[in-house]
Amino acid sequence: MRMTIEVDEALVATATEIAKQQNSTVEEILSESARRSIASFRRYEMRNGIPLLPKRADGKTVTLEMVNALRDDE
């Protein structure tokens, strides 16, 4: 898909250097970088724009009571 966007000059310069090193194109480098960045947001469930911590493997939910008990023990 063809699209016109404004990109910071320093970002383009860095992408150009990487493209030369990897024998690639600036477009491929920027696309891959955007793809990785977007994928990182999808790793976490979001609530109100904030990523939530992943669920525990044992399935237990950390509650406020658990946090308060640990804090009170100190």
C-alpha positions as CSV (number, residue, x, y, z in Angstrom):
1,M,0.0,0.0,0.0
2,R,1.3,3.4,-0.9
3,M,1.0,6.2,1.7
4,T,2.6,9.6,2.2
5,I,3.8,10.4,5.8
6,E,6.1,12.9,7.4
7,V,9.1,11.2,9.1
8,D,11.7,12.9,11.3
9,E,15.0,13.5,9.4
10,A,17.1,11.8,12.0
11,L,14.9,8.7,11.8
12,V,15.3,8.6,8.0
13,A,19.1,9.0,8.3
14,T,19.3,6.1,10.8
15,A,17.0,3.9,8.7
16,T,19.2,4.7,5.7
17,E,22.3,3.6,7.5
18,I,20.6,0.4,8.6
19,A,19.3,-0.3,5.1
20,K,22.8,0.0,3.7
21,Q,24.2,-2.4,6.4
22,Q,21.5,-4.9,5.7
23,N,21.4,-4.5,1.9
24,S,17.7,-3.5,2.2
25,T,15.6,-0.4,1.5
26,V,14.6,2.4,3.8
27,E,11.0,1.5,3.2
28,E,11.6,-2.1,4.4
29,I,13.5,-1.0,7.5
30,L,10.8,1.5,8.5
31,S,8.0,-1.0,7.8
32,E,9.7,-3.7,9.9
33,S,10.3,-1.3,12.7
34,A,6.7,-0.2,12.7
35,R,5.5,-3.8,12.6
36,R,7.7,-4.7,15.6
37,S,6.5,-1.6,17.5
38,I,2.8,-2.4,16.9
39,A,3.3,-6.1,17.8
40,S,4.8,-5.1,21.1
41,F,1.5,-3.3,22.0
42,R,-0.5,-6.4,21.2
43,R,1.5,-8.6,23.7
44,Y,-0.4,-7.0,26.6
45,E,-4.0,-6.6,27.4
46,M,-4.8,-2.9,27.6
47,R,-7.1,-1.0,29.9
48,N,-7.6,2.7,29.4
49,G,-4.6,2.8,27.2
50,I,-2.3,1.2,29.8
51,P,-0.8,-2.2,29.3
52,L,-1.7,-4.7,32.0
53,L,0.8,-7.1,33.4
54,P,0.5,-10.6,32.0
55,K,-1.5,-13.2,34.0
56,R,0.3,-15.5,36.3
57,A,1.0,-19.1,35.1
58,D,-0.8,-20.5,38.1
59,G,-3.9,-18.5,37.3
60,K,-4.0,-16.7,40.6
61,T,-4.8,-13.0,40.5
62,V,-2.8,-10.7,42.8
63,T,-5.3,-8.8,44.9
64,L,-5.1,-5.6,46.8
65,E,-5.5,-7.6,50.0
66,M,-2.4,-9.6,49.1
67,V,-0.4,-6.5,48.4
68,N,-1.5,-4.9,51.7
69,A,-0.6,-8.1,53.6
70,L,2.9,-8.1,52.1
71,R,3.3,-4.4,52.9
72,D,2.1,-4.8,56.4
73,D,4.6,-7.6,57.0
74,E,7.5,-5.3,56.5
